[in-house]
Amino acid sequence: MKPISISTWLLATTIAFSACKQNLTEDLNTSLPVKNNTAANALTGNYSEDIFTSLDFYNGYADPLYKEKDGIIYLDNTVALKKISLRNKVNPTANIKGELRIYQKGDGYDRDGQLFFIRDSVIKAILNNNISFDAAAKQKLLNFTPKTGYLYITPFFFWYQSIQSVPYTFNLKDVASLLTGEDSCWVGLSAWGVDWTGKKSEGHAYDWNLAGEKRTFTADLKITADNSSSNPNPTYIQAVQFGTIKNTDGSNARTFSQTITVPYKLKNARIIVISQAWGADFGGEEYNYRTHNVSWDGTKIGTFSSKEACGPNTMRSEDISSSPRNWCPSNIVTPHTINISGNIEAGSSHTVKLDIVNAKADAKNYFKISIYIAGEKI
């Protein structure tokens, strides 16, 4: 085994210490010199890469049923990871998209899914450079919340079973430099669900045409890019939170506050917030839309509503076909952008706060959110 250099050991130690503080930075422009920069900027034409093909997901409550192959790592039955690099394949300024297709299998309800990204150096820091992906390592990655990601809802396949699959398109401009940087990137994809084997008496299960199928969903994901396009991408991105928000006692919360340190001077910075509520009982949060207030260092800088007009779509079931609510089955959960005025100074600490006004946060109602900072280095 090749010995590890002193500089490499110091870098890994520094990153690992930051990860423990939950302020691990996702710097899209690595401090190492960029090689073959001229060649990278000369890329032309369209690019497409299949990340996951026929990726199977299984019951989130069951013992492991997955089989790992082709470089795919399952963190559990519902979350998979794969390491990729688009360096020298895609220009950092290209328009980049994630094209996802979800196929119906053994679960017909509307469920939540996630598409997220973590730098390889961050993975190594979390796992102390021991990339074994044993059970303990997988749990650490599941628990790691500063990921950069997007949320989507699977279709309500029970309601219209003749449709076998549904496509989604994600705008990946904010993670373009991460995907094309010198550091490799891990792409994560999830689809939470349960199969209906032996549960004929539950809900719509008696109608389900794939009852007995052990898989819940299957997915294809590819990343496409137009190298001839010029999209002003941020050169820096920092994840703040990705996952269910909790009170200090572990119960569900409707507010989130996190202090972060931004290591670089940034201009045109902004906070991106994606909010997804769950709670299916009568009057539950997924049937309501709420005002969200976003604060920066104690000052409210923006507000948005989670109201979504689902419209008459058979993939969205009979109970929400014409009424607004918090999210719509078969849709991506809407990202909301809040601009930060002025520049952010290098090494400065700031507090990001999200307050979901008048929302329920109890044992039956909770919120999954994605928050990250994007900006341009000065």
VENBELUR-V649141 format. One record per helix or strand. SS is the DSSP state (a for helix, b for strand). FROM is the first residue (numbers start at 1). LEN is the number of residues. Records with the same first field share a line. If there is no record, write none. Layout:
SS=FROM-LEN + FROM-LEN
//
This chain:
a=6-15 + 37-5 + 120-7 + 135-9 + 157-3 + 173-8 + 205-3 + 285-3 + 314-3
b=46-13 + 73-4 + 79-6 + 95-10 + 112-8 + 148-6 + 165-7 + 185-7 + 215-12 + 236-9 + 246-1 + 252-1 + 255-8 + 266-13 + 291-6 + 299-7 + 308-2 + 324-2 + 332-1 + 336-4 + 344-1 + 348-9 + 366-12
//
